[in-house]
Amino acid sequence: MTRQFSVFGGGVLIAQLMLGCQASPALNEQTALSDNHKYSNGKIEISEIIKNARKYEGKTITTSGLFYGWSGKCVGTPPKTKSDWMLESNNACIYISGPTPKGTSSLPPAVGIGRKVEIKGTVLIDSKNKPYIEIQ
């Protein structure tokens, strides 16, 4: 009788494990977050956004970098308005459309240039096919 119970119990355990692995979206999210182009805490690198803009288009993401206001290394004109500002990380630069982070300003005299900031916004693509991030 104990032998039948252990075989049955083992079968149930295996079935639960198989179903649990198949139905675990959290496991898939954790795997996706370990991608080499993302920080371990889920932030996406600016270079990854630039390289795979269509993948992130319309998605809300979090990233971080150094605030450079209007004096960064981004090439080209601002995507939306003259007030768009630049965020840089690891030699990659992206325009941000929206208010500057607390304690920073692009207006002369600029405040917070070179300060590390974190932003959350939506990745969009401008008329020249260049990605930028819009924040509220």
C-alpha positions as CSV (number, residue, x, y, z in Angstrom):
1,M,0.0,0.0,0.0
2,T,2.8,2.4,0.8
3,R,4.5,1.5,-2.5
4,Q,1.4,2.4,-4.5
5,F,1.0,5.7,-2.6
6,S,4.7,6.7,-3.3
7,V,4.4,6.0,-7.0
8,F,1.2,7.9,-7.1
9,G,2.6,10.8,-5.0
10,G,5.7,10.9,-7.2
11,G,3.6,11.0,-10.4
12,V,1.6,13.9,-9.0
13,L,4.8,15.7,-8.0
14,I,6.2,15.3,-11.5
15,A,3.0,16.5,-13.1
16,Q,2.9,19.6,-10.8
17,L,6.6,20.4,-11.7
18,M,5.9,20.1,-15.4
19,L,2.8,22.3,-15.3
20,G,4.5,24.8,-13.0
21,C,7.4,25.2,-15.4
22,Q,5.2,25.7,-18.4
23,A,2.9,28.2,-16.8
24,S,5.5,30.4,-15.2
25,P,5.6,33.8,-16.9
26,A,7.7,35.1,-14.0
27,L,10.4,32.7,-14.9
28,N,10.4,33.9,-18.5
29,E,10.6,37.6,-17.3
30,Q,13.5,36.8,-15.1
31,T,15.3,35.1,-18.0
32,A,14.6,38.1,-20.2
33,L,16.0,40.5,-17.6
34,S,19.2,38.6,-17.5
35,D,19.9,39.6,-21.2
36,N,23.4,41.0,-21.6
37,H,21.9,44.3,-22.8
38,K,19.9,45.0,-19.7
39,Y,21.0,45.9,-16.2
40,S,20.3,43.3,-13.6
41,N,17.6,45.4,-12.1
42,G,15.6,45.6,-15.3
43,K,16.9,48.9,-16.6
44,I,17.7,48.9,-20.3
45,E,21.0,50.3,-21.6
46,I,20.8,53.3,-23.9
47,S,23.0,51.5,-26.5
48,E,20.5,48.6,-26.6
49,I,17.6,51.0,-27.2
50,I,19.5,52.6,-30.0
51,K,20.5,49.3,-31.6
52,N,17.1,47.7,-31.4
53,A,14.8,50.7,-31.5
54,R,11.9,48.8,-33.2
55,K,11.9,46.2,-30.5
56,Y,11.3,48.8,-27.8
57,E,9.1,51.2,-29.8
58,G,6.0,52.0,-27.8
59,K,7.2,50.3,-24.7
60,T,7.7,52.0,-21.4
61,I,11.2,51.3,-20.1
62,T,13.6,52.5,-17.4
63,T,17.2,53.5,-18.1
64,S,19.9,55.6,-16.5
65,G,22.8,57.6,-17.6
66,L,24.5,61.0,-17.2
67,F,22.4,64.1,-17.7
68,Y,23.9,66.4,-20.4
69,G,21.0,68.8,-21.0
70,W,21.5,70.5,-24.4
71,S,25.3,69.9,-24.5
72,G,25.6,66.1,-24.9
73,K,27.0,64.0,-27.7
74,C,23.7,63.1,-29.5
75,V,24.0,63.6,-33.2
76,G,21.3,65.5,-35.1
77,T,18.5,67.7,-34.0
78,P,16.1,67.1,-31.1
79,P,13.3,64.8,-32.2
80,K,10.3,66.8,-30.8
81,T,11.2,70.2,-29.4
82,K,14.2,72.4,-28.9
83,S,13.7,71.6,-25.2
84,D,14.6,67.9,-25.6
85,W,17.6,67.0,-23.6
86,M,20.4,64.4,-23.8
87,L,21.2,61.3,-21.7
88,E,24.4,59.5,-22.1
89,S,25.8,56.1,-20.9
90,N,28.8,54.1,-22.1
91,N,29.4,56.3,-25.2
92,A,25.7,56.1,-26.3
93,C,23.5,59.2,-26.3
94,I,19.7,59.4,-26.6
95,Y,17.4,62.4,-26.6
96,I,14.7,62.6,-23.9
97,S,11.5,64.6,-24.5
98,G,9.9,65.9,-21.4
99,P,10.9,67.6,-18.1
100,T,14.4,67.3,-16.8
101,P,15.0,65.3,-13.6
102,K,14.7,67.0,-10.3
103,G,17.8,69.0,-9.6
104,T,18.7,69.5,-13.2
105,S,18.0,72.1,-15.9
106,S,19.0,72.5,-19.5
107,L,18.3,76.2,-19.4
108,P,21.4,78.5,-19.1
109,P,23.1,78.3,-16.8
110,A,22.6,74.5,-17.0
111,V,22.4,72.6,-13.7
112,G,23.3,69.0,-13.0
113,I,25.4,68.4,-16.1
114,G,27.2,65.0,-15.7
115,R,24.8,63.9,-12.9
116,K,23.7,60.3,-13.0
117,V,19.9,60.1,-13.3
118,E,17.3,57.4,-13.9
119,I,14.3,57.9,-16.1
120,K,11.2,56.0,-17.0
121,G,9.5,56.7,-20.3
122,T,8.2,55.4,-23.6
123,V,10.5,54.7,-26.5
124,L,9.4,56.4,-29.7
125,I,11.0,56.8,-33.1
126,D,11.2,60.2,-34.8
127,S,10.7,61.1,-38.5
128,K,14.4,60.4,-39.2
129,N,14.1,56.9,-37.8
130,K,16.0,57.7,-34.6
131,P,14.8,56.5,-31.2
132,Y,14.1,58.9,-28.3
133,I,12.4,58.5,-25.0
134,E,9.3,60.5,-24.0
135,I,8.7,61.1,-20.3
136,Q,5.7,62.7,-18.6
